[in-house]
Amino acid sequence: MNTGQKVLAGFGLAILGFLGLKKLSQAQPPPPGGKYIVTIISSSGGTTDPPPGTYEYDAGATAVIAANPLTTYIFTGWSGDAQGVSNPLNIVVDSNKTIQANFSQSGRKPIVIDWD
């Protein structure tokens, strides 16, 4: 690569930075001790198993997170470092991650049966 090409490549990365676009990156190398942090968040209308909080996993381990909606709510999907609606979520821990379970009201009322 000659000097002109290096300048052009650097200029392209500067333009991407200016536009607010992030460079795609590979998984982070494991920190000393080979552990990563997974932060689980839940929107209103439900919770998760394990409960929302911060957890430490060995690098390469699989985290299993279940979304549990409250009555009259539905699970609408994952956001943050996970996408989709699979429940439970199985995710390989290859970097620090923040994962949010999202819920919304279903618009349906629970059925109450009275046995009197």
FENJOTA-V232399 format. One record per run of one state. SS is the DSSP state (~ for helix, > for strand, _ for the rest). FROM is the first residue (numbers start at 0). LEN is the number of residues. If there is no record, write none. Layout:
SS,FROM,LEN
SS,FROM,LEN
This chain:
_,0,2
~,2,16
_,18,16
>,34,8
_,42,3
>,45,4
_,49,3
>,52,6
_,58,3
>,61,8
_,69,3
>,72,8
_,80,3
>,83,1
_,84,4
>,88,4
_,92,4
>,96,9
_,105,11
